[in-house]
């Protein structure tokens, strides 16, 4: 089963607006180039899934742009794994899932009640660490493999 990279976004500083990109460099040491959270070992890259985001938008009664979630990558065609240890390959980049992207209070600033809507069932997406860096671009193929050894 393969998916597709629909979007790339970074935040250059805390509380800064998200910057949408067509392509980006990802490294083991710094995550996505230009993203201030990229040096956080277990949260270098965050991934959001359209099915989860669409569910949140439907419940809220609105349609919000995905970057309001403040995630780095939007991936379609693959389900949210909702577990730690699996591996996403985005183009040539390899990312290991380290946890759930827990929604913060900033979500309520984007839309009242958004934090609560993102909380159940890993709807806010997953956090990842970079295992192999490289260049990614929108439209890249994405695959997922569960690591049964963890």
N, C-alpha and C positions, 0 to 999 in steps of 0.2 A: 504494500500500500504506500503510495506516495502522495505528497501534498505539494503546495506551491507557496512561495514567499510573496505575500500580497503587499507588505509594507515594512518600512524601516523608519525608526524614529529615535532621536537622541535628545537628551536634555543636557545642555552645556553647563548648567549650574543648578543647585538646589532651588526649587520653585520657579525656575526659568520655563518659558513655554517650550513645548516640544518642537523639534525641528525635523520635518519630513525629508527623507533622502531617497534617492533612486539606487544608490550603491554605498557601501561602507567597507572599511577595513576592520577586521576583528583580530585582536592579538590575545595571546595567553595572559600577558601581564596587565593589559589595560582594557580588555573587553572591546566594545565598539568605539572606534576612534571618535573623540569628541563628546563622549558620554561621561558625565562626572561620576557615575556609580560603577564604572567599568573596573575599577581597581578592587572592589569588594569581592573577595575570593569566591564566596558562594552565591553571589548575586551579580555576576558580570553582565548577564544578558537576561532580559525578561521576555517571555513569549505569551501572546494572547491568541485565543482561538475564536474565529467569527461566530461559531455556534453558541459559545458562552456569551459573547458580547451581544449578539442579537437577542438572546433570551433576556438578558438584563435590560436592554432597550425596550423590548416588548412589555416586560413587567412595569417598567417606569413610565410607559406611555409615550416615550419620545424616541428619537433617533439621534444618537450622539456620534460624532466622529470617533473612530477607534483610538486616536491619539489622546483623547481625554482620559483614557485609562492610564496613560503615562508608561506604557509598555514599549519595549524596543522593537519587537518583531510581531507581525501579524501573519499567521500561518493558516491556510485553508486546506481542507481535504484530509486532515488527520485529526483524530479526536484528542482532547486534552487527556494526557495519561493519568493525571491525578495521583501520581506516585513518584517517589524519589528513585533515582538510579538509572532511568532509561536514557537513551542517547539519540539526539536529533542530529542529522547531517543536513546542513543547509549549503547547497553548492559544495564547496570543498571544506567548509568549516564544520567542526564537530563540537557539539554542546552537550554536557551531561546535566540532567535535571537534578537540582539540589533541594528543591522544595516548592512550596506554594507561594505565589506572589500575594502576600497578605495586603488587603486594601488599607490605606491609611486615611487620616482625616482630610487630606487634600482632595479625596474623591468627592466629599460632600461640598467642597468649594466648586468643583466642576459641575455638579448636579446634586441638588438636595436629596439625600437618602441613598446616593450611589454606593457608599461604603457598605451599607447593610445589604444591598442587592448583590454586591460582588462577593460577599463573605461565604455563602454556602457553596459546597460542592466544587471548590477550587475555581470558581467562575472568573476570578481575577487573573488566572494564568499560572505559569510556572517560572521559577528562577533557575538559572543555569550557570555553570562554570564552563569556561572555554578549555577544551582538550586539544583542539587543533585550530589554529588561526587561518586567516586568508581573506579574500575579497568575497563579498556577497552583493547581489543585486536583486531588485524586485523581479519576480518571474522565475527565480531559481527553484529547482526541484528540491523538495524536502522529504526526508525519510525518517522513520523512527524505529528504534529497536529497543525492546525491553532487555535490561541486563538482569538475567535470572541468577547471576552469581552474587548479587548483593543482598 
